[in-house]
Amino acid sequence: MKKLLIILILIAFVAISYSEEAESPIEAITDYFEYFNNVDKEALNKNSDSPFIFVIGNKKNVYESYGDAVDFEGLKKTGWSYSSINTIELIYKDDASAMVDINFSRFNKDKDPISTTDVIYLLLLKDNQWKVKSAFVQGNLSLGKDE
């Protein structure tokens, strides 16, 4: 009976530990693209760290939140309808930070690609959640604002 009780306690401990485990950094970025495509600034802000840092080419900008960085109406004027990840790779992860390298494309309403971009995201683990802290964009990328 004592062995059974110990086994049940261990199973419960493993189940609790597993359920509290944070999603992976790759899952966090995948979710991030879903929030972006849903034009959900609240979810984007909740799942990013403040301040948010964008480095696009040689331009460095710090925003209070991710939502302050992007203008979805402006993006729609460029023809943007949705974005899709082409490739994604975890390039580094420790107990507090991670870096994810992606290549993604933006598409218009006719599903034609309008741009393809390489980005490296820095994520921080806060309150058991991977939060996007900054994006390092190679080349040019519109955030929908007058630039």
C-alpha positions in Angstrom: 0.0 0.0 0.0 2.9 2.4 0.9 4.5 1.7 -2.5 1.3 2.4 -4.3 0.9 5.7 -2.4 4.4 6.7 -3.3 3.8 5.9 -7.0 0.6 7.9 -7.1 2.3 10.9 -5.5 5.1 10.7 -8.1 2.6 10.4 -11.0 0.7 13.4 -9.6 3.9 15.4 -9.3 5.0 14.6 -12.9 1.5 15.5 -14.2 1.5 18.8 -12.3 5.1 19.6 -13.6 4.1 18.8 -17.1 1.0 20.9 -17.1 2.9 23.9 -15.8 5.6 23.6 -18.5 5.8 26.6 -20.8 5.1 26.1 -24.5 8.3 26.0 -26.6 9.7 29.2 -28.2 8.8 27.9 -31.6 5.2 27.4 -30.5 5.2 31.0 -29.1 6.3 32.4 -32.5 3.8 30.3 -34.3 1.1 31.6 -32.0 2.4 35.1 -32.5 1.9 34.8 -36.2 -1.7 33.6 -35.6 -2.4 36.7 -33.4 -0.8 38.9 -36.1 -3.0 37.4 -38.8 -6.0 37.9 -36.6 -5.0 41.6 -36.1 -5.2 41.0 -32.3 -3.0 43.7 -30.8 -4.2 42.7 -27.3 -2.9 39.1 -27.7 0.3 40.4 -29.4 0.9 42.7 -26.4 0.1 40.0 -23.9 2.6 37.6 -25.5 5.4 40.1 -25.9 7.7 41.8 -23.4 7.7 45.5 -22.8 9.4 47.5 -24.1 9.5 45.8 -27.5 12.6 46.4 -29.7 12.6 46.3 -33.5 15.8 46.4 -35.5 15.0 46.6 -39.2 18.1 46.9 -41.3 19.9 49.9 -39.8 16.8 51.3 -38.0 16.5 50.7 -34.3 13.2 51.5 -32.6 12.0 50.9 -29.0 8.2 50.8 -28.5 6.3 50.6 -25.2 4.5 47.6 -26.6 4.4 45.6 -29.8 1.0 47.1 -30.5 2.7 50.5 -30.7 5.0 49.3 -33.4 2.5 48.0 -36.0 -0.2 49.7 -37.9 -2.5 47.1 -39.4 -4.6 49.5 -41.4 -1.3 50.8 -43.0 -0.3 47.2 -43.7 -3.6 46.5 -45.4 -3.0 49.5 -47.7 0.3 47.8 -48.8 -1.8 44.9 -50.0 -1.2 42.7 -46.9 -3.8 40.1 -46.1 -2.0 37.6 -44.0 1.5 36.2 -43.2 2.9 32.7 -43.2 6.0 31.2 -41.8 8.1 29.4 -44.5 10.9 28.1 -42.2 11.4 28.2 -38.5 14.5 27.1 -36.5 15.3 27.3 -32.8 18.9 28.6 -32.7 19.4 29.0 -29.0 17.5 28.2 -25.8 18.4 28.3 -22.1 16.4 28.7 -18.9 15.6 32.3 -19.5 16.0 33.2 -23.2 15.7 31.8 -26.7 16.3 32.9 -30.2 14.2 31.7 -33.2 15.2 32.2 -36.8 12.3 32.4 -39.3 11.7 33.2 -42.9 8.2 34.3 -43.6 6.1 35.7 -46.4 3.3 38.2 -46.6 0.4 37.6 -48.9 -2.3 39.6 -50.5 -6.0 38.6 -50.6 -5.4 36.7 -53.8 -2.8 34.5 -51.9 0.0 36.0 -54.0 3.3 36.7 -52.1 4.1 40.4 -51.7 7.3 40.0 -49.6 9.5 37.5 -48.0 11.6 38.4 -45.0 14.2 36.8 -42.6 13.8 37.6 -38.9 15.5 36.5 -35.7 13.3 36.8 -32.6 14.6 37.1 -29.1 12.3 35.6 -26.5 12.4 35.8 -22.7 10.8 33.3 -20.3 8.7 35.3 -17.9 6.0 33.8 -15.5 6.5 30.5 -17.3 5.6 32.0 -20.7 7.9 32.7 -23.7 7.4 36.4 -24.6 8.8 38.0 -27.7 11.2 40.7 -26.7 12.7 41.9 -29.9 12.9 41.3 -33.7 16.0 41.6 -35.8 15.0 42.0 -39.4 17.4 41.5 -42.2 16.7 43.9 -45.0 13.5 46.0 -45.1 10.1 45.3 -43.6 7.1 47.6 -43.4 5.2 47.9 -40.1 2.4 49.7 -41.8 3.4 53.1 -40.5 4.5 56.0 -42.6 8.2 55.3 -42.8 
